[in-house]
Amino acid sequence: MSNYRWKSPMTSKEVIKELNRNGWDFVSQKGSHKKYRKNGINCIVADHGNNNIPTGTLNSIKKSVSLAESKGEK
């Protein structure tokens, strides 16, 4: 997970940029929610442009990223 540049707060644009930079594939979108996938793990980001993502939501995204990265190391 060291390739990710996490900071707090982050906007959804910044999170999506980090996911794309680290090999996450865009899967689908429903409304403002974008779904990304890597190593069989899904990560959903509510794309509200330059609005900050709430801390709890950002922690959930980080958890999904951590699961995908650990699954990919096996």
C-alpha positions in Angstrom: 0.0 0.0 0.0 3.1 2.2 0.0 2.4 3.3 -3.6 -0.7 5.2 -2.6 -0.6 8.9 -1.6 -3.3 9.2 1.0 -3.9 12.4 2.8 -6.9 13.7 4.7 -9.1 15.2 3.6 -9.2 14.0 0.0 -11.6 14.8 -2.8 -13.2 12.1 -4.9 -11.2 13.3 -7.9 -8.0 12.7 -5.9 -9.1 9.2 -4.8 -10.1 8.2 -8.3 -6.7 9.5 -9.6 -4.9 7.3 -7.0 -7.0 4.2 -7.9 -6.3 4.7 -11.6 -2.6 5.3 -11.0 -2.3 2.0 -9.0 -4.0 -0.3 -11.5 -7.6 -0.3 -10.5 -10.1 -1.0 -13.3 -13.3 1.1 -13.8 -16.2 -1.4 -13.8 -19.4 0.5 -13.8 -21.2 3.6 -12.7 -24.7 4.1 -11.3 -25.5 7.8 -10.6 -22.5 9.4 -9.0 -21.2 6.1 -7.6 -18.2 4.6 -9.6 -17.1 1.0 -9.1 -13.5 0.0 -9.4 -12.0 -3.5 -9.2 -8.6 -5.0 -8.5 -7.7 -8.6 -7.6 -11.4 -9.4 -7.3 -12.0 -6.7 -4.7 -14.5 -3.9 -5.4 -14.1 -0.3 -4.3 -17.0 2.2 -4.7 -16.3 5.9 -4.8 -19.1 8.5 -4.7 -17.9 11.0 -7.4 -18.8 14.4 -6.2 -16.0 16.3 -7.8 -14.1 18.6 -5.6 -16.1 17.9 -2.4 -14.1 16.3 0.4 -14.9 12.7 1.2 -16.0 12.1 4.8 -13.3 10.5 7.0 -15.2 7.3 7.6 -15.8 6.8 3.9 -12.2 7.4 3.1 -11.2 4.9 5.7 -13.5 2.3 4.1 -11.9 3.0 0.7 -8.4 2.5 2.3 -9.6 -0.8 3.8 -10.8 -2.0 0.4 -7.5 -1.0 -1.2 -5.5 -2.8 1.5 -7.5 -6.0 1.0 -6.9 -5.9 -2.7 -3.2 -5.3 -2.4 -2.8 -8.1 0.2 -4.7 -10.4 -2.0 -2.5 -9.5 -5.0 0.7 -10.3 -3.1 -0.3 -14.0 -2.6 
